[in-house]
Amino acid sequence: MFDLKITGGQLLDGTGGPAVRADVGVVGDRIADVGDLSGAEARSSIDAAGKTLCPGFVDVHSHSDAYLLIEPSAPSKIHQGVTTEVCGNCGASAAPRVGRYPMPSDWRDKKYPGPWTTVSEYRALLEQVRPAVNVVLLIGHNAIRAGVLGYEGRPATDSEFKAMADLLARSLDEGGAGLSTGLIYSPGMFAPPEEIIGLAQVVAQRGKIYTSHMRSEGARLIEAIEETLNIGRQSGVRVQISHLKTSGRKNWHLLDAALDKIRRARNEGIEVASDRYPYTAACTDLDVILPDWASEGGREVVLKRLRDPQTRKRIRDELAASRDALYWESVTVGTTHHPANRSFQGLPLIRVAKELSLEPVDAVLHLMDSDELHTGGIFFGMSEDNLWRILREPYVMLGSDASIRSPDGPLSQDHPHPRAYGSFPRFLRAALDGKTVALPEAIRKMTSLPASQFGLKDRGVLVVGKKADIVVFDPAEVRDTATFEKPHQFAKGIDLVVVNGAVTIQDGRMTGKRAGMFLE
């Protein structure tokens, strides 16, 4: 007898093959049978007639590490059909927490269910709160670099590198899935390529993965890709290029050269793939636009620079000289920190500047200063055509580049990018509407492709013996509803989500069951 039987649906198994009419039977946390199960008994049966069954979606680019401890039901992701999140991206991970590493600004002011320092302690705390999604944790390079030598803008000494390598090795052995870098952020921006290659060798020795938010996604995109590929070449590590894009209109033409470089590397034998979210706006901390020299030293030092009139003028002059009026028109204010700035959330920067009676560059500095570097920025600067071209590449998978959120509770007060709520249904809708790859290939990009790239051996396909991570969606209804103006809105059309055999969403509503696991 099955514990759960899902009947009557069109099944896409995750491999990219065409849909077939098939039922799925689940026993415990695994798929027990696939086929015509009309005569089989089950403790619970769900009719999926007129709908599509597929494996649970793997969000390969998530930042939910810390937030899952606060909101383990993971509502914004579960409502998208995401059953596994790869956390710790862009060089920032919830663990390890040593030395001067304070965690990203949007994590610092939250209340957590307990303390942790190591990956083992984080894992134990996560298992205690019982997340609704499976969790994979990358180890952030910024976490270990800041932990060992702080935010100094220099190469590590031999002893400091050894300390970083030892901390990374220990974190990987405690369950970390690989190393991530965020090379536009402090202190990662100060690391020479040799440091990353050396750390990547530690990762390669354990058969794990290296992911990178590269040093440039705009004017120096090609050089950044070459550096990333060379890290794979020199270390032998498997490589993931995070959120592949061509930022800034004047850089859109670089896509052909970028894709050609990646394809050549794959033909050369380098294990390299990439991910992308289906939007043309990026989102990160607003202070990412500061000159590198102004970002050195950590938050208190950066604020001191912003509050020194002479240094602030130097920063202002450099920002003004390097960006034209069109650039400032492409920026929207995201999450703010100071109560006086809350009304600016979700507004274009030029409108905020007008309300403050300031030039846009001065408005940016005002927000950074008053929010104490806790301001989020949404940056519109990507090509729609390039977006879909990137997503058509066979090695490119889906990643939201977002933490979990909720329309209520402690994770409802900020102003996130709508990708936090809509990435996966948005891509499904695009496939169903003929805007991108066909639906079977779209499903592969969200299931078996990421499972293979990140070493999730028992997930990503609907076949007997695999873990029962299952999504049922209505092709006529599935869509994203979150917008840049009103981001806290659940996607529609995801009717059933099963995680490790537990029905987590039924009839589009959360059941309260949470059966996610920490995956190694």
ZAMARGU-4260 file (C-alpha; in steps of 0.2 Angstrom, whole numbers, plus 5000, padded with zeros to 4 digits):
<rodrens>
0) 5000/5000/5000 | 5006/5017/4996 | 5006/5031/5008 | 5002/5044/4995 | 4996/5041/4977
5) 4995/5055/4964 | 4984/5051/4949 | 4979/5057/4932 | 4992/5069/4928 | 5004/5072/4914
10) 5021/5067/4921 | 5038/5076/4916 | 5051/5066/4924 | 5065/5079/4924 | 5076/5072/4911
15) 5069/5083/4897 | 5059/5070/4889 | 5041/5072/4883 | 5026/5071/4895 | 5017/5055/4898
20) 5001/5050/4907 | 5007/5042/4923 | 5003/5040/4942 | 5016/5041/4956 | 5016/5031/4972
25) 5025/5036/4987 | 5030/5025/5002 | 5039/5035/5016 | 5050/5048/5009 | 5053/5039/4992
30) 5045/5036/4975 | 5039/5018/4976 | 5031/5016/4959 | 5027/5026/4943 | 5015/5021/4930
35) 4996/5015/4930 | 4992/5014/4948 | 4974/5014/4946 | 4971/4997/4955 | 4983/5001/4969
40) 4978/5006/4987 | 4984/5021/4996 | 4982/5029/5012 | 4980/5046/5003 | 4976/5049/4985
45) 4977/5066/4976 | 4969/5068/4959 | 4980/5078/4947 | 4970/5076/4931 | 4973/5091/4919
50) 4989/5095/4928 | 5007/5092/4926 | 5018/5082/4939 | 5037/5085/4940 | 5051/5084/4952
55) 5053/5097/4965 | 5062/5112/4959 | 5080/5115/4965 | 5084/5134/4968 | 5103/5133/4965
60) 5106/5152/4970 | 5098/5156/4986 | 5102/5167/5001 | 5090/5159/5013 | 5103/5152/5025
65) 5099/5163/5040 | 5081/5166/5036 | 5077/5148/5037 | 5080/5148/5055 | 5067/5162/5057
70) 5054/5156/5045 | 5057/5137/5042 | 5041/5136/5033 | 5049/5145/5018 | 5033/5151/5011
75) 5039/5161/4996 | 5049/5147/4990 | 5037/5133/4994 | 5023/5142/4984 | 5035/5142/4969
80) 5037/5123/4970 | 5055/5124/4977 | 5059/5109/4987 | 5078/5112/4989 | 5088/5128/4991
85) 5107/5129/4988 | 5112/5143/5001 | 5128/5152/5005 | 5130/5160/4988 | 5140/5175/4983
90) 5153/5173/4996 | 5141/5175/5011 | 5136/5160/5021 | 5127/5159/5038 | 5142/5148/5044
95) 5156/5148/5049 | 5155/5163/5060 | 5172/5167/5067 | 5183/5182/5069 | 5176/5199/5062
100) 5163/5191/5050 | 5147/5199/5055 | 5135/5191/5041 | 5126/5202/5028 | 5117/5217/5034
105) 5100/5210/5031 | 5103/5196/5043 | 5112/5205/5057 | 5097/5213/5066 | 5086/5197/5066
110) 5082/5186/5081 | 5087/5168/5080 | 5082/5153/5089 | 5099/5150/5096 | 5118/5154/5094
115) 5129/5145/5081 | 5147/5147/5075 | 5152/5132/5065 | 5143/5123/5051 | 5139/5108/5063
120) 5131/5120/5075 | 5121/5129/5061 | 5116/5112/5054 | 5110/5106/5071 | 5100/5122/5074
125) 5092/5121/5056 | 5087/5103/5060 | 5079/5108/5076 | 5068/5121/5068 | 5063/5108/5054
130) 5063/5118/5038 | 5050/5114/5024 | 5064/5114/5011 | 5079/5104/5009 | 5095/5114/5012
135) 5112/5114/5004 | 5125/5125/5011 | 5140/5133/5002 | 5154/5140/5012 | 5156/5159/5008
140) 5174/5165/5004 | 5169/5182/5012 | 5165/5173/5028 | 5181/5164/5030 | 5192/5178/5023
145) 5184/5191/5035 | 5185/5178/5049 | 5203/5176/5047 | 5210/5193/5041 | 5195/5205/5042
150) 5192/5218/5029 | 5210/5223/5025 | 5213/5227/5006 | 5228/5215/5004 | 5233/5198/5000
155) 5233/5185/5014 | 5250/5180/5021 | 5255/5162/5020 | 5249/5158/5038 | 5232/5167/5035
160) 5230/5157/5019 | 5233/5141/5029 | 5220/5147/5042 | 5207/5150/5028 | 5211/5133/5020
165) 5209/5124/5036 | 5193/5133/5041 | 5186/5129/5024 | 5191/5111/5025 | 5183/5109/5042
170) 5167/5117/5036 | 5166/5106/5020 | 5169/5091/5031 | 5155/5096/5043 | 5143/5096/5028
175) 5147/5111/5017 | 5144/5108/4999 | 5157/5119/4991 | 5165/5136/4991 | 5156/5152/4985
180) 5164/5169/4981 | 5157/5186/4979 | 5171/5195/4971 | 5163/5212/4970 | 5160/5213/4989
185) 5172/5217/5003 | 5183/5208/5008 | 5182/5196/4993 | 5186/5209/4981 | 5204/5210/4988
190) 5208/5192/4985 | 5220/5188/4971 | 5216/5174/4959 | 5230/5163/4967 | 5220/5164/4984
195) 5204/5157/4976 | 5214/5144/4966 | 5222/5137/4982 | 5205/5137/4991 | 5197/5129/4976
200) 5210/5115/4977 | 5203/5111/4994 | 5186/5110/4987 | 5191/5099/4972 | 5200/5087/4983
205) 5183/5083/4991 | 5173/5082/4974 | 5163/5098/4979 | 5159/5113/4969 | 5165/5131/4967
210) 5152/5145/4963 | 5156/5163/4959 | 5148/5180/4959 | 5162/5186/4947 | 5172/5202/4948
215) 5162/5210/4934 | 5146/5207/4925 | 5148/5222/4915 | 5162/5230/4906 | 5175/5217/4911
220) 5163/5202/4910 | 5175/5193/4898 | 5190/5195/4909 | 5179/5189/4924 | 5173/5174/4915
225) 5191/5169/4910 | 5197/5171/4928 | 5183/5160/4934 | 5187/5147/4921 | 5205/5147/4925
230) 5201/5143/4943 | 5193/5128/4937 | 5207/5124/4925 | 5221/5126/4938 | 5211/5118/4953
235) 5201/5104/4944 | 5186/5110/4953 | 5168/5110/4946 | 5163/5128/4942 | 5146/5137/4943
240) 5145/5155/4936 | 5132/5163/4947 | 5118/5173/4938 | 5126/5175/4921 | 5122/5192/4914
245) 5127/5207/4904 | 5124/5222/4915 | 5123/5240/4907 | 5116/5243/4890 | 5134/5247/4883
250) 5139/5229/4888 | 5125/5220/4881 | 5135/5216/4865 | 5147/5205/4876 | 5135/5191/4877
255) 5141/5182/4861 | 5159/5182/4867 | 5154/5177/4884 | 5144/5162/4878 | 5158/5157/4866
260) 5171/5157/4880 | 5160/5146/4891 | 5156/5134/4877 | 5174/5132/4872 | 5179/5129/4890
265) 5165/5115/4891 | 5172/5107/4875 | 5189/5108/4883 | 5183/5097/4897 | 5181/5110/4911
270) 5165/5106/4921 | 5157/5123/4921 | 5138/5128/4921 | 5128/5143/4926 | 5112/5150/4933
275) 5101/5164/4930 | 5084/5172/4937 | 5071/5177/4924 | 5071/5196/4927 | 5081/5210/4919
280) 5085/5219/4936 | 5098/5214/4949 | 5096/5217/4967 | 5110/5219/4981 | 5116/5231/4994
285) 5116/5249/4987 | 5134/5252/4994 | 5140/5239/4981 | 5143/5255/4970 | 5156/5262/4981
290) 5174/5263/4975 | 5184/5248/4980 | 5195/5259/4991 | 5180/5265/5000 | 5174/5248/5004
295) 5189/5242/5013 | 5190/5240/5032 | 5172/5234/5036 | 5156/5243/5040 | 5161/5255/5054
300) 5176/5261/5044 | 5166/5263/5028 | 5153/5274/5038 | 5167/5284/5045 | 5172/5288/5028
305) 5155/5293/5022 | 5153/5304/5038 | 5170/5313/5035 | 5166/5328/5023 | 5182/5328/5014
310) 5182/5309/5011 | 5163/5309/5007 | 5167/5323/4993 | 5180/5311/4986 | 5168/5297/4985
315) 5154/5308/4978 | 5166/5315/4964 | 5171/5297/4959 | 5153/5291/4958 | 5147/5306/4949
320) 5161/5305/4936 | 5159/5286/4933 | 5140/5286/4931 | 5129/5297/4920 | 5110/5302/4922
325) 5104/5286/4913 | 5112/5276/4926 | 5104/5284/4941 | 5087/5283/4932 | 5090/5264/4932
330) 5091/5262/4951 | 5076/5259/4962 | 5078/5259/4981 | 5075/5242/4989 | 5074/5238/5008
335) 5078/5253/5020 | 5083/5253/5038 | 5080/5270/5046 | 5062/5273/5049 | 5063/5290/5040
340) 5068/5281/5024 | 5054/5268/5024 | 5043/5277/5013 | 5056/5277/4999 | 5056/5258/4998
345) 5051/5253/4980 | 5053/5270/4973 | 5065/5275/4959 | 5080/5284/4965 | 5077/5300/4955
350) 5060/5301/4963 | 5068/5299/4980 | 5081/5312/4976 | 5068/5324/4971 | 5059/5322/4987
355) 5075/5325/4997 | 5080/5340/4986 | 5096/5332/4982 | 5106/5326/4966 | 5104/5307/4964
360) 5122/5304/4969 | 5119/5314/4985 | 5103/5304/4988 | 5112/5288/4987 | 5125/5294/4999
365) 5112/5300/5011 | 5103/5283/5011 | 5119/5274/5014 | 5123/5285/5028 | 5106/5286/5037
370) 5103/5267/5034 | 5120/5263/5041 | 5124/5253/5025 | 5108/5243/5026 | 5100/5250/5010
375) 5095/5238/4996 | 5096/5243/4978 | 5087/5236/4963 | 5097/5239/4947 | 5088/5239/4930
380) 5101/5237/4917 | 5100/5220/4908 | 5093/5215/4891 | 5077/5205/4889 | 5084/5197/4873
385) 5100/5192/4882 | 5090/5186/4897 | 5081/5173/4886 | 5096/5169/4876 | 5106/5164/4892
390) 5092/5154/4898 | 5091/5144/4882 | 5109/5138/4885 | 5108/5119/4889 | 5120/5121/4904
395) 5110/5136/4912 | 5098/5132/4926 | 5087/5142/4937 | 5092/5152/4953 | 5081/5165/4961
400) 5096/5174/4969 | 5084/5178/4984 | 5081/5173/5002 | 5064/5167/5008 | 5051/5179/5012
405) 5034/5179/5019 | 5019/5192/5017 | 5018/5192/5036 | 5029/5190/5051 | 5047/5195/5053
410) 5051/5193/5035 | 5037/5204/5028 | 5044/5221/5032 | 5057/5223/5019 | 5056/5227/5000
415) 5063/5212/4991 | 5065/5209/4972 | 5050/5200/4966 | 5061/5185/4961 | 5060/5180/4979
420) 5042/5175/4976 | 5041/5173/4957 | 5056/5166/4948 | 5051/5148/4945 | 5033/5151/4940
425) 5038/5165/4929 | 5050/5153/4920 | 5036/5140/4919 | 5024/5153/4912 | 5037/5159/4899
430) 5040/5141/4893 | 5021/5137/4892 | 5019/5153/4882 | 5033/5149/4870 | 5044/5163/4876
435) 5059/5152/4880 | 5064/5133/4879 | 5050/5120/4878 | 5042/5115/4894 | 5051/5098/4896
440) 5068/5107/4894 | 5062/5121/4907 | 5058/5107/4919 | 5075/5099/4917 | 5083/5116/4920
445) 5075/5117/4937 | 5077/5098/4942 | 5089/5085/4935 | 5102/5098/4928 | 5104/5107/4945
450) 5104/5090/4955 | 5118/5084/4944 | 5128/5099/4945 | 5127/5100/4964 | 5128/5082/4967
455) 5111/5079/4973 | 5111/5060/4969 | 5094/5055/4975 | 5084/5070/4968 | 5079/5079/4952
460) 5070/5065/4943 | 5054/5056/4946 | 5059/5038/4945 | 5057/5023/4957 | 5069/5024/4972
465) 5072/5043/4972 | 5067/5054/4986 | 5049/5060/4984 | 5051/5078/4981 | 5036/5082/4969
470) 5027/5097/4962 | 5010/5097/4953 | 5005/5113/4944 | 4991/5119/4933 | 4998/5124/4916
475) 4983/5136/4913 | 4985/5145/4930 | 5004/5145/4935 | 5011/5162/4935 | 5021/5174/4946
480) 5011/5189/4954 | 5025/5198/4963 | 5030/5215/4956 | 5043/5227/4959 | 5030/5239/4967
485) 5022/5225/4977 | 5034/5210/4979 | 5026/5201/4994 | 5014/5191/4984 | 5013/5172/4982
490) 5014/5164/4965 | 4998/5155/4958 | 4995/5138/4950 | 5007/5128/4961 | 4994/5116/4968
495) 5004/5102/4976 | 5021/5102/4984 | 5028/5086/4992 | 5045/5086/5001 | 5053/5070/5006
500) 5035/5062/5005 | 5027/5075/5016 | 5013/5085/5008 | 5018/5103/5011 | 5006/5112/4999
505) 4989/5105/4995 | 4976/5114/4984 | 4988/5129/4984 | 4988/5130/5003 | 5002/5126/5015
510) 4998/5111/5026 | 5010/5115/5040 | 5020/5100/5037 | 5039/5102/5036 | 5050/5088/5031
515) 5066/5096/5023 | 5083/5090/5027 | 5101/5096/5027 | 5109/5089/5012 | 5127/5085/5010
</rodrens>
